Amino acid sequence: MKIIRTTILPFRGFSAINLLGVLFVHPGVYLSNEMMTHERIHTAQQRELLFVFFYVVYIVEWLVRLPMRGNAYFNISFEREAYANQRDPDYLKHRRHYAWRQYMKQPKPFHHKRH
């Protein structure tokens, strides 16, 4: 994964954003193993959906979850999978394709520090 340090991306409140498998990170942000695993999970998700469809599904799911209880961002299935497995450095070795789909079924409020 290519890493670009910039003050332009990501948006305020986030430390990093993964766009098309490229990680944009604010200068001075420490890239922990957990954060890197989280972003690698997003890259795998993006590849499965040929990148473009990942963003379509991500935005649609965020819009659907906005009026629901809890934080829409943390309840997006892609984020739920990434946060749930970011502490497992070997997760991508045993991850099933489209594993994020199981996180769509029963969204629960999930609170975690943003990247």
CNS distance restraints for C-alpha pairs under 8 A (distance, minus, plus):
assign (resid   1 and name CA) (resid  21 and name CA) 6.17 0.50 0.50
assign (resid   1 and name CA) (resid  22 and name CA) 5.96 0.50 0.50
assign (resid   1 and name CA) (resid  23 and name CA) 6.98 0.50 0.50
assign (resid   1 and name CA) (resid  40 and name CA) 7.60 0.50 0.50
assign (resid   2 and name CA) (resid  21 and name CA) 7.31 0.50 0.50
assign (resid   2 and name CA) (resid  22 and name CA) 5.04 0.50 0.50
assign (resid   2 and name CA) (resid  23 and name CA) 6.14 0.50 0.50
assign (resid   3 and name CA) (resid  22 and name CA) 6.01 0.50 0.50
assign (resid   3 and name CA) (resid  23 and name CA) 4.72 0.50 0.50
assign (resid   3 and name CA) (resid  24 and name CA) 5.99 0.50 0.50
assign (resid   3 and name CA) (resid  25 and name CA) 7.15 0.50 0.50
assign (resid   4 and name CA) (resid  22 and name CA) 7.39 0.50 0.50
assign (resid   4 and name CA) (resid  23 and name CA) 6.12 0.50 0.50
assign (resid   4 and name CA) (resid  24 and name CA) 4.87 0.50 0.50
assign (resid   4 and name CA) (resid  25 and name CA) 6.13 0.50 0.50
assign (resid   5 and name CA) (resid  24 and name CA) 5.78 0.50 0.50
assign (resid   5 and name CA) (resid  25 and name CA) 4.72 0.50 0.50
assign (resid   5 and name CA) (resid  26 and name CA) 5.43 0.50 0.50
assign (resid   5 and name CA) (resid  27 and name CA) 5.35 0.50 0.50
assign (resid   6 and name CA) (resid  24 and name CA) 6.59 0.50 0.50
assign (resid   6 and name CA) (resid  25 and name CA) 6.03 0.50 0.50
assign (resid   6 and name CA) (resid  26 and name CA) 5.21 0.50 0.50
assign (resid   6 and name CA) (resid  27 and name CA) 6.09 0.50 0.50
assign (resid   7 and name CA) (resid  25 and name CA) 7.83 0.50 0.50
assign (resid   7 and name CA) (resid  26 and name CA) 5.40 0.50 0.50
assign (resid   7 and name CA) (resid  27 and name CA) 6.76 0.50 0.50
assign (resid   8 and name CA) (resid  26 and name CA) 7.93 0.50 0.50
assign (resid   9 and name CA) (resid  16 and name CA) 7.44 0.50 0.50
assign (resid   9 and name CA) (resid  17 and name CA) 7.13 0.50 0.50
assign (resid   9 and name CA) (resid  24 and name CA) 6.01 0.50 0.50
assign (resid   9 and name CA) (resid  25 and name CA) 6.83 0.50 0.50
assign (resid   9 and name CA) (resid  26 and name CA) 6.97 0.50 0.50
assign (resid  10 and name CA) (resid  14 and name CA) 5.98 0.50 0.50
assign (resid  10 and name CA) (resid  15 and name CA) 6.47 0.50 0.50
assign (resid  10 and name CA) (resid  16 and name CA) 5.47 0.50 0.50
assign (resid  10 and name CA) (resid  17 and name CA) 5.38 0.50 0.50
assign (resid  10 and name CA) (resid  24 and name CA) 6.38 0.50 0.50
assign (resid  10 and name CA) (resid  25 and name CA) 6.58 0.50 0.50
assign (resid  10 and name CA) (resid  26 and name CA) 6.98 0.50 0.50
assign (resid  13 and name CA) (resid 114 and name CA) 7.55 0.50 0.50
assign (resid  14 and name CA) (resid 114 and name CA) 6.08 0.50 0.50
assign (resid  14 and name CA) (resid 115 and name CA) 5.07 0.50 0.50
assign (resid  15 and name CA) (resid  25 and name CA) 5.95 0.50 0.50
assign (resid  15 and name CA) (resid  26 and name CA) 5.92 0.50 0.50
assign (resid  15 and name CA) (resid  29 and name CA) 6.57 0.50 0.50
assign (resid  15 and name CA) (resid 114 and name CA) 7.47 0.50 0.50
assign (resid  15 and name CA) (resid 115 and name CA) 4.68 0.50 0.50
assign (resid  16 and name CA) (resid  23 and name CA) 6.62 0.50 0.50
assign (resid  16 and name CA) (resid  24 and name CA) 5.49 0.50 0.50
assign (resid  16 and name CA) (resid  25 and name CA) 4.39 0.50 0.50
assign (resid  16 and name CA) (resid  26 and name CA) 6.63 0.50 0.50
assign (resid  16 and name CA) (resid 115 and name CA) 5.53 0.50 0.50
assign (resid  17 and name CA) (resid  23 and name CA) 5.72 0.50 0.50
assign (resid  17 and name CA) (resid  24 and name CA) 5.31 0.50 0.50
assign (resid  17 and name CA) (resid  25 and name CA) 6.73 0.50 0.50
assign (resid  17 and name CA) (resid 115 and name CA) 7.69 0.50 0.50
assign (resid  18 and name CA) (resid  22 and name CA) 5.46 0.50 0.50
assign (resid  18 and name CA) (resid  23 and name CA) 4.44 0.50 0.50
assign (resid  18 and name CA) (resid  24 and name CA) 6.28 0.50 0.50
assign (resid  18 and name CA) (resid  39 and name CA) 6.51 0.50 0.50
assign (resid  18 and name CA) (resid  42 and name CA) 7.24 0.50 0.50
assign (resid  18 and name CA) (resid  43 and name CA) 7.38 0.50 0.50
assign (resid  19 and name CA) (resid  23 and name CA) 6.43 0.50 0.50
assign (resid  19 and name CA) (resid  24 and name CA) 7.58 0.50 0.50
assign (resid  20 and name CA) (resid  43 and name CA) 7.28 0.50 0.50
assign (resid  20 and name CA) (resid  46 and name CA) 7.12 0.50 0.50
assign (resid  20 and name CA) (resid  51 and name CA) 6.21 0.50 0.50
assign (resid  21 and name CA) (resid  42 and name CA) 7.87 0.50 0.50
assign (resid  21 and name CA) (resid  43 and name CA) 5.08 0.50 0.50
assign (resid  21 and name CA) (resid  46 and name CA) 7.53 0.50 0.50
assign (resid  23 and name CA) (resid  39 and name CA) 7.57 0.50 0.50
assign (resid  25 and name CA) (resid  29 and name CA) 6.79 0.50 0.50
assign (resid  31 and name CA) (resid  35 and name CA) 5.96 0.50 0.50
assign (resid  31 and name CA) (resid  36 and name CA) 6.42 0.50 0.50
assign (resid  32 and name CA) (resid  36 and name CA) 6.25 0.50 0.50
assign (resid  33 and name CA) (resid  37 and name CA) 6.11 0.50 0.50
assign (resid  33 and name CA) (resid  87 and name CA) 7.92 0.50 0.50
assign (resid  33 and name CA) (resid  89 and name CA) 7.56 0.50 0.50
assign (resid  34 and name CA) (resid  38 and name CA) 6.09 0.50 0.50
assign (resid  34 and name CA) (resid  86 and name CA) 5.04 0.50 0.50
assign (resid  34 and name CA) (resid  87 and name CA) 5.38 0.50 0.50
assign (resid  34 and name CA) (resid  88 and name CA) 7.88 0.50 0.50
assign (resid  34 and name CA) (resid  89 and name CA) 7.61 0.50 0.50
assign (resid  35 and name CA) (resid  39 and name CA) 6.24 0.50 0.50
assign (resid  35 and name CA) (resid  86 and name CA) 6.90 0.50 0.50
assign (resid  35 and name CA) (resid 115 and name CA) 7.25 0.50 0.50
assign (resid  36 and name CA) (resid  40 and name CA) 6.05 0.50 0.50
assign (resid  36 and name CA) (resid  86 and name CA) 7.98 0.50 0.50
assign (resid  37 and name CA) (resid  41 and name CA) 6.16 0.50 0.50
assign (resid  37 and name CA) (resid  82 and name CA) 7.86 0.50 0.50
assign (resid  37 and name CA) (resid  85 and name CA) 7.99 0.50 0.50
assign (resid  37 and name CA) (resid  86 and name CA) 5.16 0.50 0.50
assign (resid  37 and name CA) (resid  87 and name CA) 7.39 0.50 0.50
assign (resid  37 and name CA) (resid  88 and name CA) 7.62 0.50 0.50
assign (resid  37 and name CA) (resid  89 and name CA) 6.25 0.50 0.50
assign (resid  38 and name CA) (resid  42 and name CA) 6.58 0.50 0.50
assign (resid  38 and name CA) (resid  82 and name CA) 4.94 0.50 0.50
assign (resid  38 and name CA) (resid  83 and name CA) 6.43 0.50 0.50
assign (resid  38 and name CA) (resid  85 and name CA) 7.33 0.50 0.50
assign (resid  38 and name CA) (resid  86 and name CA) 4.77 0.50 0.50
assign (resid  39 and name CA) (resid  43 and name CA) 6.32 0.50 0.50
assign (resid  39 and name CA) (resid  82 and name CA) 7.51 0.50 0.50
assign (resid  40 and name CA) (resid  44 and name CA) 6.31 0.50 0.50
assign (resid  41 and name CA) (resid  45 and name CA) 6.27 0.50 0.50
assign (resid  41 and name CA) (resid  81 and name CA) 7.97 0.50 0.50
assign (resid  41 and name CA) (resid  82 and name CA) 5.78 0.50 0.50
assign (resid  41 and name CA) (resid  86 and name CA) 7.95 0.50 0.50
assign (resid  41 and name CA) (resid  92 and name CA) 6.92 0.50 0.50
assign (resid  42 and name CA) (resid  46 and name CA) 6.07 0.50 0.50
assign (resid  42 and name CA) (resid  78 and name CA) 7.05 0.50 0.50
assign (resid  42 and name CA) (resid  82 and name CA) 6.81 0.50 0.50
assign (resid  43 and name CA) (resid  47 and name CA) 6.20 0.50 0.50
assign (resid  44 and name CA) (resid  48 and name CA) 6.30 0.50 0.50
assign (resid  45 and name CA) (resid  49 and name CA) 6.54 0.50 0.50
assign (resid  45 and name CA) (resid  54 and name CA) 7.03 0.50 0.50
assign (resid  45 and name CA) (resid  78 and name CA) 7.34 0.50 0.50
assign (resid  45 and name CA) (resid  98 and name CA) 7.09 0.50 0.50
assign (resid  45 and name CA) (resid 100 and name CA) 7.58 0.50 0.50
assign (resid  46 and name CA) (resid  50 and name CA) 6.05 0.50 0.50
assign (resid  46 and name CA) (resid  51 and name CA) 4.48 0.50 0.50
assign (resid  46 and name CA) (resid  52 and name CA) 7.71 0.50 0.50
assign (resid  46 and name CA) (resid  53 and name CA) 7.78 0.50 0.50
assign (resid  46 and name CA) (resid  54 and name CA) 5.24 0.50 0.50
assign (resid  46 and name CA) (resid  55 and name CA) 7.95 0.50 0.50
assign (resid  47 and name CA) (resid  51 and name CA) 5.56 0.50 0.50
assign (resid  48 and name CA) (resid  97 and name CA) 7.29 0.50 0.50
assign (resid  48 and name CA) (resid  98 and name CA) 6.98 0.50 0.50
assign (resid  49 and name CA) (resid  53 and name CA) 5.18 0.50 0.50
assign (resid  49 and name CA) (resid  54 and name CA) 5.20 0.50 0.50
assign (resid  50 and name CA) (resid  54 and name CA) 7.03 0.50 0.50
assign (resid  51 and name CA) (resid  55 and name CA) 6.81 0.50 0.50
assign (resid  52 and name CA) (resid  56 and name CA) 6.54 0.50 0.50
assign (resid  53 and name CA) (resid  57 and name CA) 6.02 0.50 0.50
assign (resid  54 and name CA) (resid  58 and name CA) 5.94 0.50 0.50
assign (resid  55 and name CA) (resid  59 and name CA) 6.05 0.50 0.50
assign (resid  56 and name CA) (resid  60 and name CA) 6.15 0.50 0.50
assign (resid  57 and name CA) (resid  61 and name CA) 5.88 0.50 0.50
assign (resid  58 and name CA) (resid  62 and name CA) 6.11 0.50 0.50
assign (resid  58 and name CA) (resid  76 and name CA) 7.07 0.50 0.50
assign (resid  58 and name CA) (resid  78 and name CA) 7.43 0.50 0.50
assign (resid  59 and name CA) (resid  63 and name CA) 6.16 0.50 0.50
assign (resid  60 and name CA) (resid  64 and name CA) 6.19 0.50 0.50
assign (resid  61 and name CA) (resid  65 and name CA) 6.12 0.50 0.50
assign (resid  61 and name CA) (resid  76 and name CA) 6.20 0.50 0.50
assign (resid  62 and name CA) (resid  66 and name CA) 6.06 0.50 0.50
assign (resid  62 and name CA) (resid  72 and name CA) 5.66 0.50 0.50
assign (resid  62 and name CA) (resid  73 and name CA) 6.36 0.50 0.50
assign (resid  62 and name CA) (resid  76 and name CA) 6.14 0.50 0.50
assign (resid  63 and name CA) (resid  67 and name CA) 7.89 0.50 0.50
assign (resid  63 and name CA) (resid  72 and name CA) 7.82 0.50 0.50
assign (resid  64 and name CA) (resid  68 and name CA) 7.67 0.50 0.50
assign (resid  65 and name CA) (resid  69 and name CA) 7.92 0.50 0.50
assign (resid  65 and name CA) (resid  71 and name CA) 7.93 0.50 0.50
assign (resid  65 and name CA) (resid  72 and name CA) 4.94 0.50 0.50
assign (resid  65 and name CA) (resid  75 and name CA) 7.17 0.50 0.50
assign (resid  65 and name CA) (resid  76 and name CA) 7.51 0.50 0.50
assign (resid  66 and name CA) (resid  71 and name CA) 7.43 0.50 0.50
assign (resid  66 and name CA) (resid  72 and name CA) 5.02 0.50 0.50
assign (resid  68 and name CA) (resid  72 and name CA) 7.33 0.50 0.50
assign (resid  69 and name CA) (resid 109 and name CA) 7.28 0.50 0.50
assign (resid  70 and name CA) (resid  75 and name CA) 7.46 0.50 0.50
assign (resid  70 and name CA) (resid 108 and name CA) 7.79 0.50 0.50
assign (resid  70 and name CA) (resid 109 and name CA) 4.96 0.50 0.50
assign (resid  70 and name CA) (resid 110 and name CA) 7.37 0.50 0.50
assign (resid  71 and name CA) (resid  75 and name CA) 6.27 0.50 0.50
assign (resid  71 and name CA) (resid 109 and name CA) 6.72 0.50 0.50
assign (resid  71 and name CA) (resid 110 and name CA) 7.34 0.50 0.50
assign (resid  71 and name CA) (resid 111 and name CA) 7.66 0.50 0.50
assign (resid  72 and name CA) (resid  76 and name CA) 6.40 0.50 0.50
assign (resid  73 and name CA) (resid  79 and name CA) 7.24 0.50 0.50
assign (resid  74 and name CA) (resid  79 and name CA) 5.97 0.50 0.50
assign (resid  74 and name CA) (resid  80 and name CA) 6.34 0.50 0.50
assign (resid  74 and name CA) (resid 109 and name CA) 7.37 0.50 0.50
assign (resid  74 and name CA) (resid 110 and name CA) 5.69 0.50 0.50
assign (resid  74 and name CA) (resid 111 and name CA) 6.62 0.50 0.50
assign (resid  74 and name CA) (resid 112 and name CA) 7.48 0.50 0.50
assign (resid  75 and name CA) (resid  79 and name CA) 6.88 0.50 0.50
assign (resid  75 and name CA) (resid  80 and name CA) 6.13 0.50 0.50
assign (resid  75 and name CA) (resid 107 and name CA) 5.99 0.50 0.50
assign (resid  75 and name CA) (resid 108 and name CA) 6.80 0.50 0.50
assign (resid  75 and name CA) (resid 109 and name CA) 6.42 0.50 0.50
assign (resid  75 and name CA) (resid 110 and name CA) 6.41 0.50 0.50
assign (resid  76 and name CA) (resid  80 and name CA) 6.14 0.50 0.50
assign (resid  76 and name CA) (resid 104 and name CA) 7.45 0.50 0.50
assign (resid  77 and name CA) (resid  81 and name CA) 6.14 0.50 0.50
assign (resid  77 and name CA) (resid 100 and name CA) 5.58 0.50 0.50
assign (resid  77 and name CA) (resid 101 and name CA) 6.73 0.50 0.50
assign (resid  77 and name CA) (resid 102 and name CA) 7.81 0.50 0.50
assign (resid  77 and name CA) (resid 103 and name CA) 4.84 0.50 0.50
assign (resid  77 and name CA) (resid 104 and name CA) 5.13 0.50 0.50
assign (resid  77 and name CA) (resid 107 and name CA) 7.75 0.50 0.50
assign (resid  78 and name CA) (resid  82 and name CA) 6.27 0.50 0.50
assign (resid  78 and name CA) (resid 100 and name CA) 5.51 0.50 0.50
assign (resid  78 and name CA) (resid 103 and name CA) 7.67 0.50 0.50
assign (resid  79 and name CA) (resid  83 and name CA) 5.95 0.50 0.50
assign (resid  80 and name CA) (resid  84 and name CA) 5.87 0.50 0.50
assign (resid  80 and name CA) (resid 100 and name CA) 7.72 0.50 0.50
assign (resid  80 and name CA) (resid 103 and name CA) 6.41 0.50 0.50
assign (resid  80 and name CA) (resid 110 and name CA) 7.72 0.50 0.50
assign (resid  81 and name CA) (resid  85 and name CA) 6.21 0.50 0.50
assign (resid  81 and name CA) (resid  99 and name CA) 7.51 0.50 0.50
assign (resid  81 and name CA) (resid 100 and name CA) 5.56 0.50 0.50
assign (resid  81 and name CA) (resid 103 and name CA) 6.50 0.50 0.50
assign (resid  82 and name CA) (resid  86 and name CA) 5.69 0.50 0.50
assign (resid  83 and name CA) (resid 112 and name CA) 7.88 0.50 0.50
assign (resid  85 and name CA) (resid  91 and name CA) 6.58 0.50 0.50
assign (resid  86 and name CA) (resid  91 and name CA) 7.84 0.50 0.50
assign (resid  90 and name CA) (resid  94 and name CA) 7.11 0.50 0.50
assign (resid  91 and name CA) (resid  95 and name CA) 5.72 0.50 0.50
assign (resid  95 and name CA) (resid  99 and name CA) 6.81 0.50 0.50
assign (resid  99 and name CA) (resid 103 and name CA) 7.75 0.50 0.50
assign (resid 100 and name CA) (resid 104 and name CA) 7.15 0.50 0.50
assign (resid 101 and name CA) (resid 105 and name CA) 7.31 0.50 0.50
assign (resid 103 and name CA) (resid 107 and name CA) 6.56 0.50 0.50
